[in-house]
Amino acid sequence: MILVGLTGGIGSGKSSVSAHLSELGAIIIDADAIVRELQQPGRPLLAALAERFGSGILHADGSLDRASLAALAFGNADALADLNRMVHPVVGREMSRRIDEQFATDHVVVLDIPLLAENPRQGLAATIVVDCPVEVAVARLVTMRGFTREDAGARIAQQASREERLALATHVVHNDGSLDHLRRQIDRLWQELQSLPPTTAEDLDRYRAR
């Protein structure tokens, strides 16, 4: 297994990079997808969130109303800290379980982690940052995801800065041009990732150390 990290700010297009790496053969362990799985009705995490934030974060069918939860958490530092404290440990344990399943394989395993710059990890064979100018990210959030410019700017401001992410990067994918340009970069990146040395048990210990 070759274990690498993938990150990028909201609106950077990280999901497009992750999807193309998956098409090329990478095993993707997506932190956001795991969060959604663990927040399904009947799961302990959803019950804990409803207890902390109130039943108003639930739809009538008992599923999570993500917009309501975001409105409560992202405008309040204490609420956001509580949300992170509740979500991050259980997501981390599930990611570790999936990593362990891949350890004896020859796969390139990509950890798709939006907050990798906020929570850096050691032991990764590479750290890929998907980068674009802030104004491009804002425009994508407005046109593709229905954000207001004010909401988009606020969400970006709550994350690590562009400079902080780039400081962690061993590989940078520039996503401010055409889709063809993006795919060519990812194709080259894929060749480089496959040539990296395999992840060792010691590397995993470093990854898990906090």
Disulfide bonds with the S-S distance in Angstrom:
none
